[in-house]
Amino acid sequence: MNQLFYLIITILIVQFILETVLEFLNAKKYKDPVPEDVSDVFDDEAYARSQEYKRTRYQFGLLTSTFSLLLTLAFLVFGGFEWIDQIVRSLTDNTTVMALLFFGIILIGSDVLTTPFSYYSTFVIEEKFGFNKTTKSLFFLDKLKGWVMLAIVGGGILALIIGFFQWAGSSFWIYAWGLVALFTVFMNLFYSKLIVPLFNKQTPLEEGSLKSKIETYAQKVGFELNKIIVIDGSKRSTKANAYFSGFGKEKRVTLYDTLINDLDEEEIVAVLAHEVGHYKRRHIVFNLTASVLLMGLTLFILSIFINNPEVSLSIGVSQPSFHAALVGFGILYSPISEITGLIMNHLSRKFEYQADDYAKNTYGAVPLITSLKKLSKNSLSNLTPHPAYVFMHYSHPPLTDRIKNLKA
């Protein structure tokens, strides 16, 4: 147990305490009265239900986060990582296979241990408040698909990175960065085409007045839109969503069927106008570039510490290795990740205001405001978040702030 071991323990506990305090401050705001800007859609009964949902999620989140911390600390203190490391070393002496088995056991084992929590969240909490549409068979099928995707995609990338390390030494980060950058761009282009169909059915938006209004708006703002896709989100949840993906010929707008059911056509076009605003303001390109640059920074710092045996030994293993050093580095780097996350969340909230302004100026503020209110009510979202919680976690501004901005 070297000094880095105790630093890792300290980081995990401090992060847990900070997160618990933030959640507590946020929970105290649940007693606030309904904000005036949304009082027209949240009557007393709807608001009380919203607050009950958030309290339930808060209490359950406290349980799951405590379990996660205790499990991680137990693994560190009682030699869990050493135990798994010895298992994989008894099976193979190939560095790459060893790392794949090591992470496979940890990730799948962790998922198995936390499955009862996700099961309870889906089939008890979400069911109680009318959100869940997932069947038990679909729930477990999604788990299996996720494991297969993790093995193929995650395992493939990890194997290549280890290969770069064995070939190029400390300079491996340059080649790993290039690989991750290519993968990130590829997924941004083809995620909706290749990955989403494994979990959801996607169909083109049918001909009709909604499609005509969308096409008219797109033509008005000079936005070439060839693909308007409807996804069957209702097979899992009643919560609605819409998102923009890809660029160039691969750009598409995806609307959840729940969104189409919850909003009228003017509101849907307003939501679409917001998504177009992200594209027109080049937020998609910025986020993609920032993601690639941050990954480059992370890999560069990793290359500095990966050959230091102390980083491997910090998680309690007896023999240094690439895979052990990767786990130790991941925890030690997490405070820096928190800082970069704060910066990205700040920029994301700024981008949301800009996209709202674009929708307001090119289509109208009123339908976007009413759509945001409806979506917030239907998802029982938090109307009174604590400012500190918003600062640390929110990638979107609170609803009341967005409404004030749209009305300005």
N, C-alpha and C positions, 0 to 999 in steps of 0.2 A: 504494500500500500504506500505508494509514493505521494509526493505533495499534490500532483495533478489529480490523484484519486480523491483527495479531500476537497480539492477545488471543484471537481465534478459534483460531489455530494452537495457542496455549498450552492452551486449554480442551480441544481435541481430544486433544492428546498427554497431558495430565494425566489425563483420563478413561480413556484407553487404558492408561496405566501403573497407575492405581488398579485397574481391572478385571482386568488381567493379574496383579497381586499377589494380589488376592482369589481368582482362579481357581487360582493356584499354592498358596496356603494351603489351599484346599479340596481340591486334588489330593493334598496331603501326607497328608490324613486317610484317603485310600483304603486306606492300609496298616493302619488300625486294625482290631482284631478285631471279629467280629460282635457287636453289642450283645446283652446277655443277654435283654432283653425280646422279641427277635424270633428268638432261637436255635432256637425250636421250629419255625419255618417255613423258616429259611435254614440248610440244612446247608452243609458246606464247599464242595461243588461249586456250589451255587446262589449262595453268597456270592462265590466266586471269579469266577463269570460276571458277577455284578452289578458287581464292582469293575473287571473288564476292560471292560465296557460304558462305565462312567463315564470310565475312562482314555482310551478311544477317542474319546468325545465331547469330552473336555477337549482332547486334541491337535488334533482337527479344529476345535474352536472357536477355538483359538489361531491356527490358519491363517486361518480366515475373518475373524476380527476384525483381524488384521494386514493382510490384503488390503483390507478395508474402510477402514482408516485410511489406508493408502498411496494408495488410489484417491481419497479425499476430499482429502488433502493435495496430491496431484498436480493435482487439479481447481482447487484454490485457487491454488497456486503458479504453474502453467503456463497459467492463464487459461481453464480449462474453462467456467466459468460465463459469462465474457465471450463465448466462442465461441458458446455456445448462445443467449445474449442477442442477439448480432448476427444469428444465423440467423432467430430469430423476428421481429426488427425488420425484416428484409428481406422477410418474408412479409406483414406487416400492421402498421398503425399504430393498431389498435384495442387499447386497454389491456387489456381483458378477454380477448380472443382471444390476445393476446401472452402473458399470464400463464398461460392454459390450455395453450398450446403449450410454454411454458417448463417448467412442472412436468410436463407429459406426457412430454416428451423425457427429462427427468432421471429420473423415477420408472420409466418403462418401460425406459429404457436401463440403469438400475441393476439392475432385475430381470433383464434379459437377461444382464448381466455376471455376476450371482451365481447364475444358474440352474444352471451346472455344479456349484456347491457344494451346492445343495439337491438336485440330482439324485443326486450322490454320497452325500449324507446318507441319502436315501430308499432308493436301490437298491443301496447297498453296505453302509453301516453298519447301518441298520435291518433290511435284508435278512439280514445276517450273524447278527444276534441274534434273528431270528424275529419281528420286529414288523411288517414291511412287508407290506401286502396290496394296495397301490396298483399298478395297471397303468401302463405308460408312457403309454398313450393318456389315461387318467384324469388322470395327473400334468399333462400339457400342456393338457388340457381345463380343469382347475382354474385353470391360469395364464391362459388366455384369458378365462374367466369373471371372474376377479379383475380383469383389465384393463378389461373392460366395466363392471363395478361401479364401479371407480375413476373411469372416465370419466364415468359417469352421475351417481353420487352425489357423489363428491369434486369433480368439475368443476362440478356444479350449485351446490353450497354455496360453492365458491370464487368463482364468477361472481356470486352474490348478495352475498357479502361485499365484493367489489370495487365492486359497484353501490352498496352502502351507503356505502362510503368516498368514492366520487365525489359522492354526493348530500349526505352529512352531514359530511364532513370528519373531524376528529379524534373527533367524537361517534359515528362509525360503530360503535364497539365495543358500544354499547348495543343497537343493532339486530342486530348480528352475534351478540351473546350471546343475545338472544331467539330468533333462528333456530336456533342450536346447541342451546339448551335444549329447544325444541320437537322438534328432530330426535332428541335423546338420549332424551327420554321416549317418542317415537313408536317408536324402535328397540327400547327396552326392552319395549314392549308387543307389537310385531308382528315382531320379528326372527325368531323361530322360525316364524312363519307365512309371512313373505314372503321371507326371505333363505335360511334353512336348506334349504328345498325345492329351491333352485337347485343345491345340492351334495349333498344327502343325501335319502334316502327316509325319511319319517316315517309310522309307523302307530300307531294306538291299541293299547295293551296288550290282548292277547286275554283273554277270560274264562278264569278258572281260579283256582287256589288263591292264586297270587301276587297277582293283582288283588284278590281278596277280602281278603287280609291287609292290603294297602295301604289299601283302603277302610275296613276295620275300624279300623285305626290312625288314619286321618284323622278318622273320626267320633269316636273317643275323645278326641282333642285339640282337637276343634272346628275342624278345618281343612277348608274346603270345597274339594274337589278334583274337578273335572270332566274334567280332561285329563291322562291319563298316557300319554306318548308314548314309543315305542321308535324309536331312530334307528339306521340301519345303519352304525355306525362301523366295523364289521369290513371294509367295502369298502376301507378305507385302512390300518387298523392293528389290531393285536391289543390295544392299550392300551384300558383301560376308563375310563368317565367317567359322571357324572350331574350335572345342573344344574337349577336352578330359574330360571324367567324370568317376566316379566310381573307384573301385579297386578290386583286386581279380577276381572272376568269373564275376563280374558285370562291369568290365571296358569296355569302348567302345569309339570309335572315331566317332564323328559326323561331317559330311561335309555338308555344305549348297549346294543346287543345283546351286546357283549362283556362288559358288566357282568353281564347276566343269565346269561351262560354261565359266568362265573368264580365267582360267588357263589351260595350257597344262598338260599332265600327269606327266612329270618330275617335274614340279613346284608343283603339288598337292602332290606328294610323299615327296618333300622337306618340304612342310608345315606340312605334317604328321610327318616327322622326327623331326621337331621342337616340336610338341606336345609330341612325344615319349620321347624327351629330358627332358621335364618337369617331366614325370613319372620316368624316369631312375635316375634323380637327386633328386628324392623324394620331389619335390616342392609341389605336391598334398598333401602329408602327412603333410608337414610343414605348409602349409596354413590352412589346416583343424585343426591342433593342435593349431596354433596361434589364429585362430578364436574362438576356444573353451576356451582357456586361457583368451583371452581378454573379452569374455562374462562373465567368472567367476569373473574377476576383476571388471567389471561394476556392476554386481549383488551384489558383496560384498560391494562396495561403496554405492550402492543404499540402502542396508540393514542398513547402518549407519544413513542415512538421512530420510528414509521412515517414521519413527515415529515422525519426527520433524514437528509440525504444520506449522511452518514458510515456509516450502517447498511447502506445499499445498496452503497456503494463498498467495504465491508469484505470482500466476497466476490470482489473483483477485477473487477467490471464498471466500465465507463467512464461509464455513464449511470444516475442514480438511477431507481428504479421501485418500485412496490408489491411486485412479485414478488421482486425482488432483496432488498428490505428484509425481506421475510418469511423468506427463507432465512437472512440474516444474524442476524435477531432469534431465529430458532429455535435457532441454535447458541449465541448469547450467553445465551439464557434457560435453556439446558439445566442449568446448575448449580442454578438455582432448582427446576427440575423434579425434579432428584435429591433435593433436600431434601423437597419435597412428597411424592415417591414413598416416601421413608423413613417419613414420618408415616403415609401410607396403608397401607403394608405392616405397620407396627406395629399399627395398628387392625385390619387384616385378620386378623393372627395372633390377636389378642384375640377377634375375632368367631368364629374357628374354634373356640377353646376354649369359647365360650359356646354355639355350636351343638352341639358334642360333649356339653356338660353337659345341654342340652335333650334330646338323644337318649337319654343315659344315664338321665335322670330320668323320661322318658315311655315309653321302650321297653326299654332295657337296655344296659349297658356291654359285656358279653361279645360279642354279635354284631357290634357296631360295631368292637371291637378286632380280632376275627378277620377282618372284612372289610378293614380297613385293612392288616393284615398281608398278606393275599392280594393285594390290589391293589398293594402295594409290591413284593412278590416278582415278580408278573407283569410289572410295568413296569421292574424292575431299578432302582428309585429309590435315591437316595443315603441310606444309613442313618447316616452319620457326617459330616454337613456341618460345616464350620468355623463357629464362632459369628459371626465377622465377616461371612462370606458369607450366613449366615441373616439377620443384621441388615440387610444391604444389599439382599438380593434376594428373600427368602422371603415370600410372601403367606400361606403355611400354616406352622404349626409343624412341626419335624421329627417323624417318626413316633414315635420313642421318647418325646419330650416329650408327644405326644398320648396315648400309651398310659399314661404315668404319671399324667396328669391324669384319665383315665377310670377308673383303678384307685383314685384317691384317695377 
